[in-house]
Structure formats: C-alpha cells, structure tokens
C-alpha cells in the first residue's frame, strides 16, 4: 500500500503598503529608532488601511499568490486551516470570510487561535488530514491585523513597537514522494503562563455583557506582556522544539539548510542561532522590515526566503515558533 505524505507546493504573502518606521512611532510615544532597534531589531512594520484591507482580504491575497505558484486554481482546494489572533469578527472566524472571497463555499474551514505558533499548528493540522487521505489540497494561512490592538502611547510602547500587520499562505498537497515532504511536526503548550502575554477583553466570562463601556476603558483591552518571562521561556522552548524535530528524524543542527524562526525579536533568533552554532546563511530573519506579525510571520519569512533562492529542492528546512499561551511548535521539511 502506498503511503501518503504532504508537501508544500506554493507560498505567498501580502503586507499592506502603509510602512510605519520607528521614527513615525515617535509621534505617539516617547521612543526612538535606536531604542527600538536595540531591543527588537525592528526598523519598520506595516499597518493596514481601514476600508482597504481586512484580515481575510490580506489572507486571500496571500492565498492567490500561493495558489498561482502551485499551479492550482482556487477550486482545487478542499480544506482551509486559518491561524489568527486578530479575526475580523468575534465570530465567525476569518476563515469563513476568506473562503467566501475565494468562492470556495462548501469546503471545510478550521480557525485556530495559537498566536505566534499558529501557522505551525495549522500546518500540522493540514498535514494530519492529508496523510489520513481525508483531504488532498489545503490552504494554510497566517494573517494578522494587530495595529488596532496596540496601546500606542508611552505606557504601551514596550508592546506597541513590536507588532505589525500582514498575511502569509502555503498550499499543502498530498504526495507519495518520500524525498520531498513534511517530515514531522511537534506541538506543545503550557497554559500556566497564559497571563504573561494576553489580551483580557473582550471576554465571555464577565458579568452581564462581554464588553461594556467600563471594560473598554479599564485597560483590559490592551495587550499585556511580561517581556522578561516571555524571553526566558522563548529561548529555552525554541531550542527544545527545534532539537526535537531534528532528533525525531535522525538529523543534527549542522544538517539544516535553513532555520525559519517566528519573527518575535532579533535577540531571540540571535541567541538560538548562537547556541546551535548556525552561520548567518542558515537562519532567515525579516523582522527588521515587518516587525512581529504573529501567525503570519513564518509564512511571510518562508515565502521571502524561497523568493531569494535560499530554499532549494532537497534542502532541510526547520520552522519554529514560540508565543502566547505559552505555545511552541516546530516543523521539519525536506524541500
């Protein structure tokens, strides 16, 4: 009996035209280009334009690019797995809205909320469905509009300077090719640290209505992050989950052609690179241009790496992420 695997056959991304530099942020808060770059490595990010872009429309644009590169039409897709922490509506999820925009009514859609690990989780879900034979072609999405979630004042600058908007997509298809496929995915979470990086409101576990004038002004609708705790856990979990994927498939760090980490902070990526003794050409970073786009960061980075010729057939590529939840995940791919 032939074994079915899954393979990424097309990549795409979309970022808004609206470029917001570090100097632009000084209009709202007490900060500087030097302060932001020193702490994060970010030089600029993209913010969406109201009335022009939505979470779902950005995802659709990224998906169209990925489908074109895979040589497929939208109606070839039979599953959408969509990762975002910033959906257009509280419900239904943005996967439904993107499905409508692509004209794919009737196929299965799955919305997931795994934050910065969202794309790798979504990729794993698609991989499992394809390997069981239930679906043959999946669109895997990471899309975020975070500029509206940030407290763009001096009080909120520790979080606001980090995040940006954008979307990335991958077409994942069934294959019997043992040499070019997703080798394995590895998913983890630890809810003990849920409040170390979270957005409290709106929430259903409130008296009366889930959002009121009081909750809207009480501070719970701004992102809260304990930066030191997040950093300390991230550097440990990144290393663990990357090594887990390598060991599961009989590889060493030196076998990697490219590591594509979630673009959280250049210091985290630098630490992991140093600890794994990887040269610059084996680690891809684009946080300088886009900031942290959460679920979109890995597919955006993966697409740019592919466009730049840094991923070739047969290359061993690792995707790794850590984020709110806490959640961490990796995927090892033989391109």
N, C-alpha and C positions, 0 to 999 in steps of 0.2 A: 504494500500500500504506500502511495506517495505521501510524504509529509509536507504540509503546507506551512509556510513561514510568511512573514510580512516584510515589506521593503518600502522605503521612502523613494518615490519616483518623481516628485515635483515639490518645489519650495517657492514660497512667495512672501512678500511683506508689504506693508503700507505704513507710512508715517505721515502725519499732517505737514502741510507746507509751513505752518507757523513755527519758526525757530525762536526759542527763548534762551538767550545767553545768560550766563551768570551775572553779567552787568545789568541785564534787563531786570533781574530779580531785586536789585538794589532799590528799585522804585517802590517796592512793597515792604522791604525788611532791611534791617541792619546786617548786611553781609558784604562779601566781596568775592571777586573771581578767585583770588588767591586762597581765601578761606575755604571755599567750596572745593576747589581742585585738590588742596592739601588733604582734605578729609574724605573725599569721594572719588576723585579723578574725573569728575564730570565737568565739561566745558559748556555744554548746551543740552537742551532737550526739546521735544516737540509738544505743543499744546494744540488740542483740537479747536476747530472753529464752530461755534454754535450755529445751527441751521445748515451747515455744510456737511458735517461728519457726525456719525454716531458710532457707538461701539460696534454694532452689527454692520454698518456700511464699511467701516475700515476692514473688518474681518472678511467681508465679501470681496473687497478689492484685493486683499492678500490671497484669497482663495482662487480668484480668477487667474492671477499670475501663476499660482502653483499648478492649477489645472492645465493651463496652456503649456507650461514647461513639461508636464507629464504627458502631453499629447492627448488629453481627455476633454470631453465635454462635461458640463455640469451634471447632465442626466446619467452619467456613468457612476456617480456617487450613490452609495446605498447606506451610508452612515456618516453622521456628523458628531464629533466629540469636541465640545467648545469649553475652553477654560477662561474664566474671567472672575475678578473680584468686584468689577465695576459694571454690572449689567445695565442696559438702558432702562429696564423696568425692575421693580422689586420682584415681580413675576408677571408673565412667564419669562424664561431666560432668553438671552440674546441669540441663542442657537435657533430658536423659532423664527426670530426676525431675519436672521441671515438666510435661513432656509427659504423663507418667503421671497427675499430679494433675489436669490439664485433660481427661483422657480422649481424648487425640489420638494414640493408638497407631497406628503405621504411617506417619505423615508424616515428612518429613526434618527432622533437627535438626543444628545445627552449633554446637559450642562453640569459642569463641576466647579467647585469652589476650593481649590487647593493653592490659591495665591501664587507665590513665586515658583512653586513646584508644579503648577497647574499643567503646563504643556507636557512635562514628562509623564505625569499621571495620565493625561489624555492620550498620549502616545501609547502608553501601556495598555489602556483600555481598548484602543483600536487594535493593537497587536493581539490581544487575547481573543477578541471577537473574530478577527481574520483567521487566526490559527485554528479556531474551532470549526471554521467553514461557514459560520453564520452570515458573514459579510465578506465582500471581495475588495471593495474600494471605499476608503474612509477619508474624510477631510478632518484633519486635526488642527484646531485653532487655538491661538492665544491672543486675546485682544483686550486692551485696557484704555479707559479714559479716567485718568487719576488726577488731572489738573483741577477738577472741580471738587475733589475730596480734601485738598490740602488747605491748611491754615497758612495763608501767605502773609504772615506777619512775623515780626522778630521773634515772638513767642513760639511760633511753629516752624521756624526756619530749619531746625535740625532734621525735620522730616520733609518739609516742602521742597528743599533744594534737590532732593534725590530723585523724585519720580517724574515720569513723562508718559506720553500717550503714544499708542501705536498698535499694530497688529501683525501677526505672522501666521503662516499656514503651511501645512505639509500634506501632500497626498500620500496615503499609505495603501499599498495594494498587496494582494496575495501573490506569492511566488513559491516556486519549488527549488529555487536556486540556493543551494547551501552556502555558497561563497559570498553572496551579496544580500544581506538581510539584517534585520534587527536581531541581535544575538540574545539579549536579555534585558529586562527592566527590573528595577529594585525600588520599592516604595516603602516609606516609613513616616511615622508621625508620633508626636508626643504632646497631648493636649494639656499637660501640666503647665505649659508655658503660654497658654492661649492669650493671656492678657499682657504679655510682654511686647506684642505687636498686634494691635487690633483697632477696629472701629466699632464702638459700642452701639451707637444709634444710627438709623432706626432699628429697633428690635421688637420682636413679638412678646417678649417676657417683661412687659411693662403693665402698670395699672391702666385701665381704660384703653385709649387708643395707642397704637405702637409708635406714633410720632405726634408730639404736641408742640405748642409754642414754647413750653418750658424745656422739653428735651432738645429742641432745636437750638436753644441758646445756652444750654448748661455745659457745653464743652464736650459732650459725648459724641458729637457728630464730626469730630476731628480725629485724625489718625494719631494714635498713641504708640510710641516706640521706645523701649528701653535699649538704646543703641549698644551699650556695653555688653548686655546679656546676649543680644542677638549676634553680635560679632563673635563672642567667645564660643557660642554654640555652633555658629556657622562654620568656623574654620575646622572644628572637630568633625562635624557631620559631613561636610564636603569631602574630607579625606576618607572617612569611613565608607561612604557610599560609592565613591569612585573606585576605591580598592576592592570593595565588594563585587562590583561589576567585572573588574579585571580578573579577580581570583576565580569567580564563577565560570569564567571561560578560558582559564589557563594562560592568562597574559600578565605581563609586567608593565609598569608605567612607561618604560622605555619603548614598548611596542606601539604606543599611541602615536598616531599621525597628527591628531588634533583633539584637544580638550575644549569644549564649548561650555563654559560655566554660565549659570544665571548671572546676569549683569547687575549685581547688587551694590558692589563697592570695589573699586580697583584694589584696595588694600587686601580684601579677602582673596580676590583672584591671585594677587601677587604672593600672598602667604602660601596658598595652596601650590602654586607653581614652584616656589622655592622648596617647599617640603618634598615635593615629588620629583625635584631635580629635572624639571622640564624646561627646555630652551624656549625663547620667545616665539619662535615659529610654530611651536606645538600648542600654544594657548591663544584663543581668539577673544579679544575684547573690543567692544564698540560702545561701552558705557560713556565714553568721552562725548559722543555725538548725540546719544538718545536718553541718557540717564537710565534709571531703573524702570523698565516698562513691565515689570512683574511677569504675568503669564506670557506676555508677548516677547520677553527679552531673548529667550533661547531660540525661538523660530526666526526672529529678526536677525540675530547673530549668525545662526546656521545658514540662512539664505545669503547673507553678505559674504560669509566665508566661502560658500560654494561659488558665488559670482566672482570672487577674487582668485579662484583657482586653488584655494588652499585645501580642498577636498577632492581627491581623485579616486577613480574606481579601485577597490581593494583596500582603501585606507581604513584603519581602525579609528573610529571616532567615538568619543565619550561625551554625553550630555549629562550635566549635574546641576542640581538646584537645591536651595535651602530657603525657607521662608516662614511666614506667619503660620502658626498652628500649635507648635512648630511642626513643619513638614520638610522632608528631604527625600530626594529621589535621584536615580541615575538611569541612563540607558546606554548600552554599548552596541554600536552599529558597525558592521563590516560593509563599507560602502561599495 
